[in-house]
Amino acid sequence: ESTHPETARPLVLPLTPAADGKQCPSPLDHSKPIFSTEIVVPLSYTAILPCSFPLELPANEKFLDVTWSFRGSVIASINHTDPGFNLDTSNLLNGSAPLTVYNTTPHQQGVYECSVNSNGTEHYSNVTLTVLAAPSVSITSPEVVLGQESVIECWAKSFSPPQISFSWTRAGKRFRPPQRSEGMLAEDGLYEAVSRLVFVPELHDRNITYSCVVQHEELEKPLVKKFKPSIIILPTVSLSIVPPASRSSPLTLACDLRGFYPENISVVWVQNSTVLPEPPLTHLNSDGSYRTRWFHTLSAEERERGGAVQCVAHQPHVSQPASSSIDLSTIDPLGIYTISHIYYIYTTLYHIYTT
């Protein structure tokens, strides 16, 4: 960072009194001062913070001491000035000791205190520095699930001041009025805010353009972020068995997934809440959706274990995946035999003890 005014970016000067007593900005002013003790500058610009104080004439520079403090630390004085600042002492005898802040950053925002000691008398003045920055806008994950309540987030980041406004359009027409929001302070010293669009998408929404419209005082015109929802269609899931050759043979289950979109999908097999270890090709349907069939062969031990087996179809950005389950006790010959055998033993013993 340069500490020389001649290499700095355009200066932002405080308000100066006009002949009629009103305050008017300097011709080089890039700020939007609200009152004389607040200086507002664009991000990375150079700002001059005024410090004026009364003097008893004749004044002697030897008896003047000036310090500038920020957040409890001295950043500039007659003897030392921190990098990135410059204390102008050329007009001390005229009652002025302005501080120059070069290449302003968000973390330099706040209240600066000028302290002047003149012949043992202390004079204080405060100047608030505010840095302006226009927001950047992004849409996070426009993937939505057909027929399910979905949320799309529009983020505005790295802006200042914190006041900002969001609105939404669908096919060029506004369907949510502007909502003013107060940004949250982020780690970079600037602000961020989010607006959430909650809706239940229909199939035709994938061909419709939505927009998040952001308004901020540092924007010359509203910032518009357009997108088309990426519609996820959940599959219809069905389970069946491939008849085994014998009771002792492995049992193969087939899981059919139909009507899903997009093609990217995976299947997890679950038996009694435990994930089973396995993958095949997908096929394109005439309506543009996909279908696929997955197989899983249960070992003899897994067949003996019985219970419910699930086929769970995982798709990206889907929190509640489609699934289907099957009860081995109702379809597996081994399971049926086992239950019938137990029932036979039970009825036989019951008959013995009751006769």
C-alpha positions as CSV (number, residue, x, y, z in Angstrom):
1,E,0.0,0.0,0.0
2,S,1.3,3.5,-0.9
3,T,1.6,6.1,1.8
4,H,2.0,9.0,-0.8
5,P,-1.0,11.0,-1.8
6,E,0.2,11.3,-5.4
7,T,0.1,7.5,-5.9
8,A,-3.2,7.1,-4.1
9,R,-6.6,6.7,-5.8
10,P,-8.9,9.8,-5.9
11,L,-9.3,11.4,-2.5
12,V,-12.7,11.5,-0.7
13,L,-12.9,14.8,1.1
14,P,-15.2,15.9,3.9
15,L,-18.0,18.4,3.4
16,T,-16.9,22.0,3.2
17,P,-18.9,25.1,4.3
18,A,-20.5,27.1,1.4
19,A,-21.0,30.8,1.4
20,D,-24.6,30.5,2.5
21,G,-23.7,28.4,5.5
22,K,-24.8,25.1,4.0
23,Q,-22.5,22.2,3.5
24,C,-21.5,21.1,0.0
25,P,-19.1,18.4,-1.2
26,S,-15.7,19.0,-2.6
27,P,-15.5,18.7,-6.5
28,L,-13.3,15.6,-6.0
29,D,-15.8,14.1,-3.5
30,H,-16.6,10.4,-4.2
31,S,-18.4,10.1,-0.9
32,K,-21.9,10.4,0.4
33,P,-21.4,12.2,3.7
34,I,-24.4,12.3,6.0
35,F,-23.0,14.8,8.3
36,S,-19.6,16.4,8.9
37,T,-18.3,13.8,11.3
38,E,-19.0,10.8,8.9
39,I,-16.9,10.1,5.8
40,V,-18.3,7.5,3.4
41,V,-16.0,6.1,0.7
42,P,-16.1,3.3,-1.9
43,L,-14.0,0.2,-1.1
44,S,-10.3,0.6,-1.8
45,Y,-10.5,4.4,-2.2
46,T,-8.5,6.9,-0.2
47,A,-10.2,9.0,2.5
48,I,-9.3,12.1,4.4
49,L,-10.6,12.3,8.0
50,P,-10.8,15.9,9.2
51,C,-9.6,17.0,12.6
52,S,-10.1,20.7,13.5
53,F,-9.3,22.3,16.8
54,P,-9.2,25.8,18.3
55,L,-5.9,27.5,19.0
56,E,-4.9,30.4,21.3
57,L,-2.9,32.9,19.4
58,P,0.0,33.2,19.1
59,A,0.3,29.4,18.7
60,N,3.6,27.5,19.0
61,E,3.9,24.1,17.2
62,K,6.3,22.9,19.9
63,F,3.4,22.9,22.4
64,L,1.1,20.9,20.1
65,D,0.7,17.2,20.3
66,V,-1.7,15.3,17.9
67,T,-2.7,11.6,18.0
68,W,-5.2,9.6,16.1
69,S,-6.7,6.4,17.6
70,F,-8.8,3.6,16.2
71,R,-10.3,0.9,18.4
72,G,-8.2,1.8,21.4
73,S,-4.8,1.9,19.6
74,V,-2.8,4.9,18.5
75,I,-2.3,4.7,14.7
76,A,-0.8,8.1,14.1
77,S,1.0,10.8,16.0
78,I,3.6,13.5,15.5
79,N,6.4,11.0,15.9
80,H,5.0,7.8,14.3
81,T,2.3,6.8,11.8
82,D,1.2,3.2,11.1
83,P,1.5,1.9,7.5
84,G,-1.5,2.8,5.4
85,F,-2.1,6.1,7.1
86,N,-0.7,9.6,6.8
87,L,-0.9,12.4,9.4
88,D,-0.8,15.8,7.7
89,T,0.9,18.3,10.2
90,S,1.4,21.1,7.6
91,N,-1.5,23.1,9.0
92,L,-1.2,22.5,12.7
93,L,-0.9,26.2,13.4
94,N,-4.2,26.7,11.5
95,G,-5.9,24.2,13.8
96,S,-6.1,21.3,11.3
97,A,-4.5,17.8,11.5
98,P,-6.3,15.5,9.0
99,L,-5.6,11.8,8.8
100,T,-5.4,10.1,5.3
101,V,-6.5,6.5,5.1
102,Y,-5.2,4.8,1.9
103,N,-6.8,1.9,0.1
104,T,-9.7,1.6,2.5
105,T,-10.7,-1.9,3.6
106,P,-13.9,-3.1,5.4
107,H,-11.9,-3.7,8.6
108,Q,-11.0,0.0,8.7
109,Q,-14.6,1.0,9.1
110,G,-15.5,2.5,12.5
111,V,-14.9,5.5,14.7
112,Y,-11.6,7.3,14.6
113,E,-10.6,9.7,17.5
114,C,-8.4,12.7,17.0
115,S,-6.8,14.0,20.2
116,V,-5.0,17.4,20.3
117,N,-3.0,18.6,23.3
118,S,-2.5,22.4,23.1
119,N,-0.6,23.9,26.1
120,G,-2.0,21.2,28.3
121,T,-5.6,21.6,27.1
122,E,-7.1,18.5,25.4
123,H,-9.4,18.7,22.4
124,Y,-11.2,15.6,21.0
125,S,-13.2,14.9,17.9
126,N,-14.6,11.8,16.4
127,V,-14.9,10.8,12.7
128,T,-16.8,7.7,11.5
129,L,-15.5,6.0,8.4
130,T,-17.9,3.9,6.4
131,V,-16.8,1.8,3.4
132,L,-19.2,1.2,0.5
133,A,-19.3,-1.9,-1.5
134,A,-21.7,-3.3,-4.1
135,P,-23.0,-6.9,-3.6
136,S,-22.3,-10.0,-5.6
137,V,-25.2,-12.3,-6.1
138,S,-25.4,-16.1,-6.5
139,I,-28.0,-18.8,-6.6
140,T,-27.2,-21.9,-4.6
141,S,-28.2,-25.2,-6.0
142,P,-31.3,-24.7,-8.2
143,E,-32.1,-28.4,-8.0
144,V,-35.7,-29.1,-6.8
145,V,-37.8,-32.2,-6.4
146,L,-41.0,-32.5,-8.5
147,G,-44.1,-32.2,-6.3
148,Q,-42.2,-31.6,-3.1
149,E,-41.8,-28.3,-1.2
150,S,-38.4,-27.0,-2.3
151,V,-36.2,-24.1,-1.3
152,I,-33.9,-22.0,-3.6
153,E,-31.5,-19.5,-1.9
154,C,-30.4,-16.2,-3.4
155,W,-27.3,-14.9,-1.6
156,A,-25.9,-11.4,-1.7
157,K,-22.4,-11.1,-0.3
158,S,-19.6,-8.6,0.3
159,F,-21.7,-5.4,0.4
160,S,-21.9,-2.3,2.6
161,P,-24.0,-0.6,4.1
162,P,-26.1,-3.5,5.4
163,Q,-29.4,-2.4,4.0
164,I,-30.5,-4.5,0.9
165,S,-33.6,-5.5,-0.9
166,F,-34.7,-8.8,-2.6
167,S,-37.5,-9.6,-5.0
168,W,-38.3,-12.6,-7.3
169,T,-39.7,-12.9,-10.8
170,R,-41.1,-15.8,-12.8
171,A,-41.2,-15.7,-16.6
172,G,-40.4,-12.0,-16.3
173,K,-43.2,-11.2,-13.9
174,R,-42.7,-10.3,-10.3
175,F,-44.5,-12.7,-8.0
176,R,-42.9,-11.7,-4.8
177,P,-42.7,-8.0,-3.8
178,P,-39.4,-6.4,-2.7
179,Q,-38.4,-7.3,0.8
180,R,-35.9,-5.2,2.7
181,S,-33.3,-7.0,4.7
182,E,-30.5,-6.1,7.1
183,G,-27.3,-7.9,6.2
184,M,-25.2,-9.9,8.7
185,L,-21.6,-8.9,9.3
186,A,-19.3,-11.5,7.7
187,E,-15.7,-12.4,8.3
188,D,-14.5,-10.1,5.5
189,G,-15.9,-7.1,7.3
190,L,-18.7,-6.6,4.8
191,Y,-22.3,-7.9,4.9
192,E,-24.2,-10.8,3.5
193,A,-27.9,-11.6,3.3
194,V,-30.1,-14.4,1.8
195,S,-33.6,-14.6,0.4
196,R,-35.3,-17.9,0.1
197,L,-37.8,-18.9,-2.5
198,V,-40.1,-21.7,-1.2
199,F,-42.4,-23.4,-3.7
200,V,-43.7,-26.8,-5.0
201,P,-42.3,-27.2,-8.5
202,E,-44.3,-28.6,-11.4
203,L,-42.9,-30.3,-14.4
204,H,-43.3,-27.3,-16.7
205,D,-41.2,-25.2,-14.3
206,R,-38.0,-26.6,-15.8
207,N,-38.7,-24.5,-18.9
208,I,-39.4,-21.3,-17.0
209,T,-36.8,-18.6,-16.2
210,Y,-36.8,-17.4,-12.6
211,S,-34.9,-14.3,-11.4
212,C,-33.6,-13.1,-8.1
213,V,-33.5,-9.3,-8.2
214,V,-31.2,-7.5,-5.7
215,Q,-31.3,-3.7,-5.0
216,H,-28.6,-1.9,-3.0
217,E,-27.6,1.8,-2.8
218,E,-24.2,1.0,-4.4
219,L,-25.8,-0.5,-7.5
220,E,-26.5,1.8,-10.4
221,K,-29.3,-0.6,-11.4
222,P,-30.8,-3.8,-9.8
223,L,-28.7,-6.9,-10.0
224,V,-30.6,-9.7,-11.7
225,K,-29.6,-13.4,-11.3
226,K,-31.5,-15.6,-13.7
227,F,-31.9,-19.4,-13.5
228,K,-34.1,-22.3,-14.6
229,P,-35.0,-24.9,-11.9
230,S,-33.4,-28.2,-12.3
231,I,-36.3,-30.6,-11.8
232,I,-35.5,-33.9,-10.1
233,I,-38.2,-36.7,-10.6
234,L,-38.3,-39.4,-8.0
235,P,-38.5,-43.0,-9.4
236,T,-41.2,-45.5,-8.8
237,V,-39.5,-48.3,-6.9
238,S,-40.6,-52.0,-7.0
239,L,-39.0,-55.1,-5.6
240,S,-39.3,-58.7,-6.7
241,I,-37.4,-62.0,-6.3
242,V,-35.7,-64.2,-8.9
243,P,-37.0,-67.7,-7.9
244,P,-34.1,-69.7,-6.5
245,A,-33.2,-73.2,-7.7
246,S,-33.5,-74.6,-4.2
247,R,-33.9,-73.6,-0.6
248,S,-30.1,-73.7,-0.1
249,S,-29.4,-71.5,-3.2
250,P,-28.6,-67.8,-2.9
251,L,-31.7,-65.6,-3.3
252,T,-31.6,-62.8,-5.9
253,L,-33.8,-59.7,-5.5
254,A,-34.6,-57.4,-8.4
255,C,-35.1,-53.7,-7.8
256,D,-36.8,-51.8,-10.6
257,L,-36.7,-48.0,-10.8
258,R,-38.9,-46.2,-13.3
259,G,-39.7,-42.7,-14.4
260,F,-36.8,-40.9,-12.7
261,Y,-34.8,-37.9,-13.9
262,P,-31.9,-37.1,-14.3
263,E,-30.0,-40.2,-15.2
264,N,-27.6,-40.0,-12.2
265,I,-28.9,-42.4,-9.5
266,S,-27.6,-45.0,-7.2
267,V,-29.1,-47.8,-5.2
268,V,-28.4,-48.9,-1.6
269,W,-29.6,-52.3,-0.3
270,V,-30.6,-52.3,3.3
271,Q,-31.5,-55.3,5.4
272,N,-32.9,-54.7,8.9
273,S,-31.4,-51.2,8.9
274,T,-27.9,-52.5,7.9
275,V,-26.6,-51.5,4.5
276,L,-25.7,-54.4,2.2
277,P,-22.8,-54.3,-0.1
278,E,-23.4,-53.3,-5.0
279,P,-24.3,-51.5,-9.9
280,P,-26.1,-51.7,-13.7
281,L,-27.0,-49.6,-16.7
282,T,-29.9,-47.1,-17.0
283,H,-32.2,-47.0,-20.0
284,L,-33.9,-44.0,-21.5
285,N,-37.7,-43.9,-21.7
286,S,-39.7,-42.3,-24.5
287,D,-40.9,-39.5,-22.1
288,G,-37.2,-38.5,-21.4
289,S,-37.1,-40.1,-18.0
290,Y,-35.0,-43.2,-17.2
291,R,-35.4,-46.7,-15.8
292,T,-33.0,-49.3,-14.4
293,R,-33.0,-52.6,-12.7
294,W,-30.7,-53.5,-9.8
295,F,-30.0,-57.0,-8.5
296,H,-28.8,-58.2,-5.1
297,T,-28.2,-61.8,-4.2
298,L,-28.7,-62.6,-0.5
299,S,-26.3,-65.2,0.9
300,A,-27.7,-68.2,2.9
301,E,-26.8,-66.3,6.1
302,E,-28.7,-63.2,5.0
303,R,-31.7,-65.4,4.0
304,E,-31.6,-67.1,7.4
305,R,-31.6,-63.6,9.0
306,G,-34.9,-62.8,7.4
307,G,-36.7,-59.6,8.0
308,A,-37.3,-56.7,5.6
309,V,-35.0,-55.8,2.7
310,Q,-35.1,-52.3,1.2
311,C,-34.1,-50.9,-2.1
312,V,-33.3,-47.2,-1.6
313,A,-32.8,-45.0,-4.7
314,H,-30.4,-42.1,-3.9
315,Q,-30.4,-39.0,-6.1
316,P,-28.2,-35.9,-5.8
317,H,-29.9,-33.1,-3.8
318,V,-32.8,-35.3,-2.6
319,S,-33.1,-35.6,1.2
320,Q,-36.0,-38.1,1.2
321,P,-35.1,-40.8,-1.4
322,A,-37.7,-43.1,-3.0
323,S,-37.6,-46.7,-1.7
324,S,-39.4,-50.0,-1.6
325,S,-39.2,-52.9,0.9
326,I,-40.0,-56.5,0.9
327,D,-40.6,-58.9,3.8
328,L,-38.5,-62.1,3.3
329,S,-40.9,-64.0,5.5
330,T,-43.7,-63.6,2.9
331,I,-41.7,-64.3,-0.3
332,D,-38.7,-66.4,0.5
333,P,-39.4,-70.1,0.4
334,L,-36.8,-70.6,3.1
335,G,-38.6,-68.0,5.3
336,I,-42.0,-69.4,4.5
337,Y,-40.8,-72.9,5.4
338,T,-39.2,-71.7,8.6
339,I,-42.4,-70.0,9.7
340,S,-44.6,-73.0,8.7
341,H,-42.2,-75.3,10.5
342,I,-42.3,-73.3,13.7
343,Y,-46.1,-73.1,13.5
344,Y,-46.3,-76.9,13.0
345,I,-44.1,-77.5,16.1
346,Y,-46.1,-75.1,18.1
347,T,-49.5,-76.6,17.2
348,T,-48.1,-80.1,17.8
349,L,-46.8,-79.3,21.3
350,Y,-50.0,-77.4,22.1
351,H,-52.1,-80.5,21.1
352,I,-49.9,-82.8,23.2
353,Y,-50.2,-80.7,26.3
354,T,-54.0,-80.1,26.0
355,T,-55.0,-83.7,25.4
